């Protein structure tokens, strides 16, 4: 009787607090305040306005930008470019998940097919608590097909077939979902619009799944780009060692296409949010590639009219030392301290604490490249994206590059200089870094 009385009192208190709140508007009770801690390896870039565009004469006569005042929301940004070691974590994750799914087809322990209440999980999820034992004959036999065939092996080493490192991911196309024609009609209780799927086919919208696009992409960098990028140049040693050897761990990853960089940001988001969910914490904003305006705003480091991230009009400091890794003078690559990319953070950061915003490697941004983009982009969080279709002409598959690289002259290091590359191209001088929108206003 006492137990029933206690439960009744607790239910009455809970009901009265959440249902009525004495008739006052107090919001939902029981929700704790939330503070966004600084993400590991990222720095905070506060919101602000700046003059976006060139700070010097248009040396190349490209005529793809002009000065205009724009405003940008606050965000977090990686303090350095994504390194070989960091990207390798992505590659390892994809490799291990493929292995576990392959093992799970014959060994039940590697997949979780039921939840804690005995309900089936479809499709089954990976059990990361079980270690892969390559010394186990059964497991080794199952995984054999993921390795290079003997006739393809160099030096007879048993190596993973990197062509099989495929990452399947999903993304939500908010732009298509936001179209008035694609909104849910509350009068007819149905959707009446159409959307383009990831294969470039236009389909009728039957439900929200029409805006969830699936893609599968190989995640391994193009290590042969060191040879294909340069004719009559001996770069073979970099093909074998640059991505894998520990001496290059802290060098920026290269040979990554725009699509691979975007896939990395999606994996990074899932990787963190899954851990936050297990800990009972709230999700955070998605990691993503920076917009062109965010990148330039961050590069300027609150020095609005500066030509370079470090401020001023020159690429040397007062001691005569170069301030970034690029192609100085008439091609004296080593005069700045590096011939190819150097370890991230080798030069001083800008006022926001961001390293290598000029030189080292050029960086992918989220935006499509259009010569006249500055004419039609909004002045609040300027952004121009275009999801190219398989049959689109090459000009529709260009993405904006920023920052200049170790092989570029000083003009491309300027904050306001725009360049582009095709989204499926992997180059030895292009890398990337991630941003994450700030949860709040600051």
CORDADA-V536368 format. One record per run of one state. SS is the DSSP state (@ for helix, = for strand, . for the rest). FROM is the first residue (numbers start at 1). TO is the last residue. If there is no record, write none. Layout:
SS;FROM;TO + SS;FROM;TO
This chain:
.;1;1 + @;2;19 + .;20;20 + @;21;23 + .;24;41 + =;42;45 + .;46;47 + =;48;52 + .;53;67 + =;68;72 + .;73;74 + =;75;78 + .;79;82 + =;83;83 + @;84;104 + .;105;107 + @;108;110 + =;111;114 + .;115;119 + =;120;126 + .;127;136 + @;137;146 + =;147;147 + .;148;149 + @;150;152 + .;153;159 + =;160;160 + .;161;161 + @;162;164 + .;165;165 + =;166;172 + .;173;173 + @;174;178 + .;179;179 + @;180;182 + .;183;184 + =;185;185 + .;186;189 + =;190;190 + .;191;193 + =;194;196 + .;197;201 + =;202;204 + .;205;207 + @;208;211 + =;212;218 + .;219;224 + @;225;228 + .;229;235 + @;236;241 + .;242;245 + @;246;248 + .;249;250 + =;251;252 + .;253;257 + @;258;278 + .;279;286 + =;287;289 + .;290;291 + @;292;300 + .;301;315 + =;316;316 + .;317;321 + =;322;322 + .;323;332 + @;333;336 + .;337;342 + =;343;343 + .;344;361 + =;362;368 + .;369;372 + @;373;376 + .;377;379 + =;380;380 + .;381;393 + @;394;397 + =;398;402 + .;403;409 + @;410;413 + .;414;418 + =;419;422 + .;423;429 + =;430;431 + .;432;433 + =;434;437 + .;438;442
